[in-house]
Amino acid sequence: MLNRRLYIFLFMIFMPVLTLAQVEILEVGRLWETLGGSRHPSGYREKWLRWPGGHEDTQRVPGGMRTNSTGAYLWILIKDYRDFFDEQFAFYEPSSPVDCVILPDYDVTKTVRAHRTPTTVIDAAGNRQANIVEDLGYNFRENENIISDEKIVEYTFNSNGMIVKSTYYAWANPYHKDYIIRVVKIYNTGNTDCDPSDLEEDAKRIDDIYVGYYSMILHPNGKGDGQASYEDTGTLDGYIDYYGADPGDSLRVIYGFDGDDPKVPGDDRGDPFPQQRDNDDNYDPKDLYSAGELVSAMYCGYGVLHAAKSSKDHSNDFSQPYSTGWGDWSTAAGWLKEDKYIYIFANGKEKHMPHPDTNLPPVRNQQSAWMGMGPYSMEPDDSLQFVFVHAAGGPLIQKCKEIGQKWLNGEISDQQKNDFIAGSRDSLFKVVGRAQWNWNHRLSKGLSIPMSPLPPKNFVVESRKRHIKLSWDSSPSSSTATYRIYRKEGDYHGDMELIAEIPATQTQYEDREINLGVAYFYSITAVTDGSENNDPANYGKPLESSPFYTRSTYPARPYRGSLSTLDSVRVVPNPFNLAQASKWPGEWDRITFTNLTTHCTIRVFSVAGDLVKTLFHHDDSAYEHWSPILTDENLFPSAGLYLYHITDESSGHTTTGKFAIIR
């Protein structure tokens, strides 16, 4: 009983009492993960594994997500488990192959090395807008001394008397940012509900335990798929393979990659964004994808870094996983029932899935994957430990655009395109290999890999005349040697361009190589000189903080100063055509009035004389933006000719003009 009381004490001390949605998200590295059905301020939700980070799905840019999996679910399956609880668990039939039921309540705690501080954007009128950040609290903590940049601890309680503790680790280190490590510990305590302070039954020996790891959809960009395969044919078209069952295999990883959908004309491996959208008639400027871009060129998967030999011997059992398999994602809900157990035993077939023949079309709708570990027995107060890696590898988006355009233009062949995509397998294995090294040599020993410096804080991006001013608080890390400043036109999603690297003694920067009126977004990182990096894989190379910690999510626009008269007012673009790419990068729904005075009122009328929109301009900029283009009643203005009337509030002078909207 002493051990059981110790379990209770530890769980009561270290478990939180509240669950906050924001703590269920890891987004410090290039691989992002949402643990539960939480909603993030940027817009994405559900149990999604995303790579590369920075492509949130939003209403403004709906084509931006690259979702590689619907998450990893843990099964606990028990054979011949005899029910000794009350009737609420009556479906535990003697000798039936059933799994435990995970109760709905769970608790999550997130700890970070650095707390995101607001990034503030100041427009020409002096208005301030700051990105949403997580609030520190009991479930969300800051601790510079943790051994990863972000750590999440999650508890679930199982009706058969087990408590499962999952600890997720994620890093900003540039050489370890494409994977997340999940350490799972299963305790046989006898607790049957979500209150570990009151044990309903004495813990009992449990035999024939199997642990399953399951992904409902394991596919590069399985939720987006370039809108080519999935939306046009209603099916997914990828392959799933397992590396680790053959002699000489050095890793254990189940992974998914894209194939050629026979229902899509031509070779669509890698899901090149539909060719039919490479002309103005079919181009949707709201989409982040560009014609020809390979939107499913990555490989993604889940690996086993450590599986206990038994509940008494926690050393690594290289004969695990016991089985691997794949199946129909559309019936995945059925696997939440007793037939999970059948799948663990591979329906009497070979324990490990056969390697797919990539010369044949992919088996349609076979995108779910799982692996099973077992069998195990657990005495009261025993525990089991498993360590998994969630990983992705492949070319980044800019390279996918470059190769996709070359393929679309006929500059490279289908085979060259496919060879380029196939190289992502090596990238994935390199990522998993780094995770294995991390676990073997650092994390399992309570040690940290070389850590990136802490990011600078309180980043301010200010719109100015003909430039944008950036300022920030210094990084708290003494190892910081320089700051890197990144920029992107139009939106903050995806890859940003490095525009400057400046000494750590500097906390301001003026960006002047920019176009007036264009929306710009920025990120700033802290970088070391590499002298403290003793990782054998990249010894002596600089380490960089996460670009997502200090990133602007509101636009800053350099402007020309206001004029003294309204004699040269223009409307840009004119005509406005929603079906064509905007003059303003990333801002497909924007009309701008230019050459304004400091204080003026703009009224837009239909040709029938009805007032459509009123805009008030009060700043030192020569621009006023009508975005989104909605009437005062929040309706879309119809296509046609419109008149504007502008009054300078200081002099009373007026000007008029016209513009057209084409929809």
C-alpha angles and dihedrals in degrees: 000000000000091000092048092051089050090054091051092049093050094048093047092049099045103033120092123230098217134052119215121191094224093062092063095073131090112194107144098104133040090275113070127194136186111203099199142009092292126145120229123207088244090061110254123120145163128058097310131156110209131193131208099025120228097059102103117174109243137164089244095055106020096172095062107094126098105186114183101181142003089235138270118285123196120222127196110197124187126192122211092001110169116216114238096165132088128281096280085080094043092133088073093100117188113262092002120132100244137150130226121263116241107218118229099245118084138155130227132190125188125198125186134186090224130024116224110248120202119279105214125205119198119199129206092274092053094253113151125216123180130193118247114261134186117267116234112240145129093303095038119052140172120223122160091200101063115117096240133038092247129018129182124190117198129183127199126183123217127206093230093067101270130126117203121204117193120188118191122198126194131177139204091206103125091229096048103036099099097071141053122207119216118195113197123195121183118199125196100214105143091243109142103181139037095277109085092182092075119049110204096196139013109264113261133203110267121200134192097030118171124187117208130196113201139182118192093206120018106178137119105262090352093166096046107024090177088283084269108099104017102042097036097047104018092234140093118239109199138119128234122207138173125220114195107058098084127080112270096023107144099193137041111224137142112206145175131219137173127266138190111279107219090207092062115077115249127359108324099171107142088026099258104209105264114289090215088070095061093097133067094249093065101025115118109200091200091069118095091206119087126212113281094012113145101233097175102043096120130091118223135184155133125262138191114234096171137006120180118242090220142332087271098040111050096180119122115280107207092190088073138125092066092203143359130198149154135217151159112319092200091066095040091115087070090061089068086073135061096298089075085082092056091053092051087060090047093237091284093304129112111315093234126052117253117250110262120248101236090191087072126066113270117265102257122240093009099122106124119097137186144173128204131210123198169328101252137163124208129199119204111293093013121133138202127208130206128174122203133182125213109203147165134187140178144088120330121245099265091056090047089055092048096049093040092054091049090051092046091050092049094247092125131030130245089255093053090049091049093046088054090053093045089060088072089077090068089046091054093048091050089053092049090046091055090050090051090052091048092053096043098046107023123010097044088053094048091253130130130233113234103296127224116240118267112267124253114261141224096026113195123196113191129191110227139171106291093340145051120237121214125194135168147164116264122264111263090226116099089205091069109117102168143001123234119210120204128191139190132186122230102002141012097238121115133351118007126204120245105235104167145009114198136177120276089242090069122082101174136060135178117213109206103156093087141103121257116251095013118126114243132190126196143198129188128199137186117235133195126215090242097247092119095048108105097162106132091219093061106008114186097003120135119264122217134202122240114286089211095063095068108030133132117235097182123069125257117199127193110222145195113242120261119269130237095238140027093234097117106037116155136182117224123231102020114204097029109214117187092196093061132068112273125248085231111068112239094001104097094164104052137112116185129203109209138193093037130159122243097264120029143133121229121203122187119202135185116238086258089063098253116145107243106171139002121202125186117208118198113156143081093265125104089220136082118183125212100203130178091027099233131138123244085267091055093251129134109255111239122243114276147080120319134191126215130204118193125190124195104222095206100050101019090232117145140200134190137200145147141243138178134235119206119191 
